[in-house]
């Protein structure tokens, strides 16, 4: 995400005085709600969906995630890379390539 986009998200929150509602718990709830709205786009078909609706719901999830990063003072690159390190260790290529098994079943 570009700094310009991050600043735009932050400005919307500041201009509307919404930070008062952005507790970590409220943001987690909002992320979950929006993720479920994204899932609803695929409710009756894996192949027949409205891409514009998908983009809108996905954007809502991303915006709330950005707000949570800000609220908790987290760096997205740092936390994503830390998680990738763990995932790469749990799912070595030689055991997991082409498999959908959980790491405990590899």
N, C-alpha and C positions, 0 to 999 in steps of 0.2 A: 504494500500500500504506500502510495506516495505521501510525502509530508504535507502536500497541499490538501489531499483528501483527509488525512488525519486532522489537520487544522480546521477543515470545514465541518467535520463531525463535532469537534470540540466547540466550535463557534455556535453551532446549532444548540448544543446543550447549555452553554453559557448565556446566550441571548434569551433563552426561554426559562432560565433559572430552574432547569430540570435536575441539576446535580443533587439537589436535596432529596430526590426520589431514587437516586442511583446507589442504593446500598448494594453491597456484594450479593446479598440474598435476592433483592429485587432484580438485579441484573441477571443472576443465574436463572431465576424464574422466567424472565423475558427471553433469554436465549433458548430455553427449553420450549416455551410457547411458540416462538418463531420457527424453531427447528421442526416442530410438529406441523406448523402451517406449510413448511417446505415439503414435508412428507406427504401431506394431503394432496399435493400436486400429482403424486404418483399412486394415489389410493386405489384406483381401479385398473390401472394399466402401467406396465413398466415402459412401454414404448409410445404411448399416446398421451402427451402432456403439452401444456402451453409454456413454451420456453420463456416468454416474457413474465409470466407469473412466477416461474422458478427463479428467474433473476431477481425479482422484487423480494421474494421471501428469503433468498440467500443473502441479499444485501442487508435485510433486517437482521439476520443472524450475525453477519460480519460487523455491523455497526454496534450492536449490543456487546459483542466480544471486544471491540475496540474500547468501548466505554468501561468494561470491566478491567481491561489492562490498565487504563488510566486510573481508575478508582483504587486499584491495588498496587499501583506503581511498578507494574511489571513490564519487561521488555519482550515483545513477541518473538524476536529472533532468538533470544536467550532461552525462553521456555520451550519453544518449538525444537530447537537444536538439542536441548537436554532430553526431551522426550524421544527425539529421533535416535539419540545415542542408546537409550534404553531399548527402543524397539529393534534397532539393528542387532543388539546383543541377544535379545530374546528370539529373534527370527533370522538366524544366519541363512544366507543365500543357499548354501548347500543343502540345508534341511527344509527350507520353506518355499523355494522357488516353485511356482505353479500350484501351490497347496493353499487351501483355505482353512487348514487346521489351526487351532489355538496352539500357542507355544508349548503348553503343557502336554500336547499330544504329538509333538514332532519327534 
